[in-house]
């Protein structure tokens, strides 16, 4: 387990005094690595809080460049970085916040040819993407490698969060064996998104990743969190367990290697701002209200 320096003890002191966290939790976080796929509305706040909390190594993966229309929600980036690769802009921001952590950039489009080699370098994967093809790619890659996947989604005034593949929990394919028709997938340029909403969900993705990294149990394994910014409420929905017939994590999987996900989904992985619900209504089990006001 990684040891803390005197400076780090002072820096993370407010976390260290938490009995559920302590020095052991902080050292475990320092010894863990997280890859954030998508340095956008979800990935930016997630990266900030992981860096601030002292994650040992942070990977930032995004093929895209900063645009002015990103800045209302992608809080790692700023006006003078418009046109800069998002992975590099994000690296500069988080290193400015915490120079102790290691940051690796991947300015590539994730696909079947490079996914396993990149994902295998990290302990925890955060899905902060916005398209169907990459969601399936990340799910299958994480199942094949045995990595937990912290998945988030945001559109308009609503957000969703869950953790896939954690200790017998379902994977994305357990809930969505087949992708939705491409025409049914909404995008932010058409539907819009309030910038604070991905900020809330991205921060909670960081929280779940930190729980895993510190040795705590993630709250949203086998549960789906729904956030309604207009109503001001959070709801949790219990998910069905891992499906024995699942094509990738089931008892007799038919998918044992990565496939062509753009062909499978009928959409490109570089389609910008695509939003996919994490869960369809018929797959929900029971709602639980948390802190609804």
N, C-alpha and C positions, 0 to 999 in steps of 0.2 A: 504494500500500500504506500502511496506517495506521502512523503513527510512535508509538514508545513514549516515554512521559515518564520522567523520572529515577525517580520513585516506582514506576512500573510495572516498570522494569528491576530495581529492588530486590525488588519483590513477587514477580516471576516468575523470579528468579535461578536457582532450582534446576532450572527447565525450560530456561532459556536456555543453561546449560552443557552440555546434552545435544547432542552433535554432530549427531544426526539431526534435531534440532529447531531450536536456535539462535535468533538474533534474527529471522531471516527467517520462521521458522515461527511465532514468537509474534506478529509483526506481521501475518502472514496470518490467524491466528486472530482477532486484534483487528478485522480488516477484514471478517470473515465474520459471517453471521447464521444462527441455528438456530431452527426452530419445533418445540416439543415439543407434540404433540397427545395430551392425556391427562396430567393432573398428579396421577397416582395412584402405585401401587406401583412402576412402571417409571419414570415421568416425574420423580418427586421426586429419586431419586439421580442421574438423568441431569442434571437441572437444576443440582443442587448442584455436580457436578464440571465442568460446562461453565462455570458462573459462576466457580468457583474458578480454573479454567485461563485465564480472561480472554477468553472469547468476546465479540466486540464488541457483538452485539445478540441477545437471547434473547426468543423469543415463547413465551408459555404459554397454551395453549388448553384450556379445560374448561368445560362448562356446569354442572357439578355443584357441590355444597357439601360441606364437610368434615363427616364423621360420626365418632362415637367409634370405630366398628368399623374405620375406615380407619387408625387411628394405629399399629397394630402393624407396618405396612409402608410407610406414606406419610410419610416422615421429614421432609418440609418443613413439615408441619402439626403443631399442638400442641393441647392441651386447650382453651386459651382462644380458639382459632379455630374450634371446632366451630360449624357454621352459617354460616361465612364462605365465600364463593366460593373454590373451590380455586385458580383463577388468581390471585386477589388475595392469598390466603394464601401461595402460592408466590412471588409477586413480593416480598412483604415479607421472606420468608426469604432469598432469594438477594441482594436488595439489602443486607440486613444483613451478608451474607458478603462481598460485593464491590460497593461503591458506584460503581466505575468503569464497570460495564457498563450498557447500556441494556436495560430490560425492558418489553415490551409485553404487555398482557393481552388475551385474547379470551374473554370470558365468554359463549360462544355454543355452540350445538349445530352442529357442522360438517355441512353438507349440500351438495347440488348447486348451490344458489343462491349460496352464499358461499365455497365451497372455493377456487376458482381465484383469486379476488381476495385471499384471505388467504395461500394458499400462495405466490403469486407475489412476495410481499414478502420472502421468505427464500431463502437459498442452499441450506440443507440441511434436510430434514424428518425428524423422529424420530416413528415410530409407536409410541406408548406406550398404545395403546387396548386395549379389551377386548371388542370386538364385531365381528362379521363385516362388517356393512354399512360401517362406517367404514374397515375395512382395504381393501375394494375401492375405496371412494371415494378414499382417500389414494393407493393405487396408481395408479389411472387419472389422477388429478390430477397426480401427479408425472411420469408418463409424458408427458402432454400438455404439461407445462411444462418437461420435461427436468431434473427435480430428483432427486438421489439420495435414497433412502428407507431409513433405518436402522430395521429392524423387530425388535421383541422380543415375547416371550410368556413367561408364567410361570403355573404351576398346581401345587398340592401341593408336591412336592419337586423339580420339574423346570423347566428353562427352556430357551428357544431364542433364537437371534439370527442374523440375516443382513442383508445390505445389498442392496437391489433397485435395478436400473436403473443400475448403474455400469459404464460402458465395455463395453457389449456383454453384460453379465450379464442374467439373466432378471428379469422382473417377477413380481409376485404371481400375475397371471393366467396366466403361462407354466406355473406349477406347479398352480394351481387355476383352470381355465377356468370351472368352475361352483361355486357355494357349496355347503357341506354342508347336509344337511337340518337345519332349526332344532332339531329334537328331539335331534340328536346332539351338539350343542354344550354342553360342560360349563361350569358357572359356579363361582366361588369360594365362594359361599354353600353350595353342595352339596358340592363337592369339596375345598374348603379350600386354603390356601396358607400356607407358612411365610414369614414376613415377610422373612427374609434372602434368599430366592430371587429375588424381583424386584429386591432391592437389588444382587445380583450382576449380573443381566442388565442392569438400568438403568445401572450403572456401565460395563459393557462397551459399551452403546449410546453413552454419552458418549465413550468411547475411540475408537470407530469414527468418530463425528462429528468429533472433534478431528483424527484422521488426515486426513480429507477436507479440513477447514478449513485445516490447516497445509500441505497439498500432498503429504502422504504417501499411500500406497496403503492403503485399508481391507483388513484381513485377510480379512474374511468376505464379500467380494464373490464370488459364485459358489460360496460354501461356507456350510454351515449349522453353527452351533455348538450342541451339545446339552450341557446341564449337568445332572448327577444329584447332588443334594445329599446323598442317603442313601449312595450309593456313593462320593461324593467325587471323581468323575471328570468330565473334559471330553472330548467326542468331536467331531470335525469330519467332515462328510459333504459330498463334492463334489457340486454341483448340476449339472443339465443346463444347457447354454447357452440363450440366448434362443431361443424357438420361433418359426420363421418364420410359422407359422399363428396366432400369438397374436392375439386380437381387438383388443388395444389397442397393443401394441408390435411386432406382426408386419409382414411386408412389405406386406400389403394390409389394414390395420386396418378393422374394421367399427365400432369405437367411436371416434369422433372428437370427442365431446362428453360431458360428464357425464350420467349417467342417473339414474333413481330407484332408489337402492341398497337402500332398505327393501323395495321391491317385488321387486327382483332376488333379494335374499337371503331374503325371507320372514320377516325379523325387524327389529325397530326398532333404530335407532342409539343409543337411550338405554336399551337393555337393559343393566343393570349387571352387571359382573364376568363377562362372557362370555369364554371362552378358546377360541382357535383354534390348532391346531398349524400351524406355518409350513410343514411339509412332510409329505405322506403317504409311507408306506414305499415304495410302488411307484415314486415319483419320485426316490428316492435312487440315487446312482451307486456310490460307494465310501466306506466308513468309514475314518477315520484317527484313531488314539488319540493324545490330547495330555495328558500329565501325569496319567494315570489311576493312582490309588493304591489 
